[in-house]
Amino acid sequence: MLTVGLPRSMAYYYMYPFYAEFCRQIGVKVVVSPPTTKRTLEKMGFCPTDEPCVAVKLLFAHTRELLDHGVTRLFIPCLVSLERKNYCCPKFIGIPYMVRNALENGAQVISPRIDLSRGKRDWEQTWVEAGAQLGASPQQVRQALDSAWRAQRRFEELCIKKRMVTPEAFRVLHGDRPPDDDRQEAAGNEGQTIGVIGHPYILYDGFSLDLLAKFAEYGPVLTAEMVPQAEIRRQMATVAEGERMWSFEAQLLGAALHYLRNGLVDKLVLVGSFECGPESIIENYVEEEAARHGIPFLLLTLDEHTADAGLATRIEAFMDVQPLSTGVVDGGRKTPKPASKPAVPGLRTDRVVIGMPTMGHLDLAVRSALADCGIDSINTPHATKEILELGKPLAPEFVCLPFTFTLGQMRWLLDHGATHLLMVGGKGKCRLGWYAQVQEQMLRRLGYDFEIIVIDSPLPLRERWSGFRQTLKRTTNNASWLKIIRALYAGYHRMAAIDEGERICHRVRAFERRQGTIDPLFKRFVRRVERAPSAEAAWQLLAEFREQAAAIEAEETNPVRVRIVGEIWVVLEPYANLHLEALLGKSADPRVWVDREISVTQWFHKHLFPNKAVTERKKEINRAAAPYLGAEVGGHGHVSVGLTALAPREGIDGIIHLMPFTCMPEIVAQNIMIRLSRELDIPVLTFIITDQTGEAGFETRVEAFLDILKDRRAVHQH
């Protein structure tokens, strides 16, 4: 009988009944790695990078355990979507590819895909292909899938009806204990009822140090898997676009709301792992709801270094906390006292003034379009220390830096007279789509009174055009379509002209005889484009700038070509990336020709109005990424891999990869780019950008990287 190894981490704790039943039905034996021990934790170094959350690193450790025991086939499905309208966290999508790129010595990852957002036929075919690898016919595979879904439902029903925690339900399904035994591993019978909400791969893994048992000493414990899916959906329907929340996080948030709103718990704990991206979004909802109902709330973050004594002390202190005074008990349910809204300095209610967080030159395009429609707006300050300090006190600990800066921009805009905030949206795999909602909650909690307008992509047109159209009309005060189209046309072309001007600068800086000549000309060009009366005038200014650039005295410099990839916001914001492009442009030995494909114009075409060139380039990038990353993980993660794979054939000497701390898609990409760098023989320098990134160390690393590129160029030329 064929054998496959299943790492005891991540999806194992959610989907094991499905995986085990599928393999059983096609005649394949599943070997699950042993429970986590100290020895397992020592194998986390098998993960190529330090950035993933502990769950990802544990999956690598459990993979290493299986490999060390002679297992050569690993069964790690790719979980893209478990419901029609939402996705899984990017790490669930990327993990089979992350592991595959780390393997050597002929081990194999079998990774069929589950993607209910794309219909049945597409993803089921990947299971047929996986079944063929394991000796099963297509008919056997389809029958096995039906049986696997039934097993998964039985598991879920067992957790709900018997109030069993996940490991206990697994034992019942295996026949290791009778189903009518009402024992609960993690529930006491007296005292306070505690809701402990967290991913089962955190709560029930060995590194959590018997967390639930510690809480059970104080009373009954309720967890997320005990809440029916119908109730989860009902609670998530009260959250704007809640049906599009990541699948597993929706279960956690929906369960928390259920327990809090129905007065079923005396205390609530949200358990997360260090660097967990989705948790940084849902924690705000849970904390706010707990405060509204006067229920003590604890955010507990665990990692592989968590000490038992410290954990026990925190739990003991939390259990001594009395119910909060912000809520009163009414008929067994806790209801909040109404919150007051203090006046906000500078707030104007007699007219509409729009402000918008920005990246790159996006605000220029939007402000000019609003002006053409007769709408007042405020110039958006770019990222600075002042803006960071406005956003930082409010931001969740593990949220990404773009969230913090855009939140700071929002506060600044409101303080300077904005009555409406315009923010991009679009729920998907990346956290960006949830920024607007969470940021609005935080700002209202401070007492700001404003309206927020969320611009979502109009694609696909059949589903989203109506909402997009209504938002445009609302934003432009119901301007005529002719005026809106002309305004968008002019705004877009101003932005596109500046982006093209930046590409000219990248080339000229590599060859200009007197370094820095192009920079003041570009700054003047940007100021003139901002005042340009029309799209035609903007392009005329670009033509003049191009002539000025061509007139700059040049010399033969044999520059190295450096491609910048990564998360779009930190790539485009000079303050965040410590003025990387200017630093590269000042390099005298070697001279540097920057290649940066990511721009606001490209983002505009990708998300709003695609054109042929962008569509064709996207296909090329996807083809290049496919051997290394076979599914899109959100944000620019897939693009980072694809552009790196294309680099050698496109004359690029090295890659600088920029990613905010905790950026989920780029964590996947970074992991895979380790292999790309080695296999394609192209140097890759990754910067994890935080508010603590130091300029001196940053410059030193860039200079050392350029020296490597220069030495490689010398070797290749001789």
Buried (B, 14 or more C-beta within 10 A) or exposed (E): EEBBBBBBBBBBBBBBBBBBBBBBBBEBEBBBBBEBEEEBBEBBEBBBBEBBBBBBBBBBBBBBBBBEEEBBBBBBBBBBBBBEBBBBBBBBBBBBBBBBBBBEEEBEBBBBBBBBBEEEEEBBBBBBBBBEEBEBEBEBBBBBBEBBBEBBEBBBEBBBEBBBBBBBBBBBBEEEBEBEEEEBBBBBEEEBBBBBBBBBBBBBBBBBBBBBBBBBEBBBBBBBBBBBBEBBBBBBEEBEBBBBBBBBBBBBBBBBBBBBBBBBBBBBBBBBBBBBBBBBBBBBBBBBBBBBBBBBBBBBBBBBEBEEEEBBEBBEEBBEEEBBEBBEEEEEBBBBEEEEEEEBEEBEEEEBBBBBBBBBBBBBBBBBBBBBBEBBBBEBBBBBEEBBEBBBEBBBEBBBBBBBBBBBBBBBBBBBBBBBBBBBBBBBBBBBBBBBBBBBBBBBBEEBBBEBBBBBBBBEEEEBEEBBEEBBBEBBEEBEEEBBEBBBBBBBBBBBBBBBBBBBBBBBBBBBEEBEBBBEBBEEBBEBBBEBEBBEBBBBBBEEBBEBBEEBEBEEBEBBBBBBBBBBBBBBBBBBBBBBBBBBBBBEEBBBBBBBBBBBBBBBBBBBEEEEEBEEBBEEBBEBBBBBBBBBBBBBBBBBBBBBBBBEEEEBBBBBBBBBBBBBBBBBBBBBBBBBBEEBEBBBBBBBBBBEBEEEEBBEBBEEBBEBBBEBBEEEEE
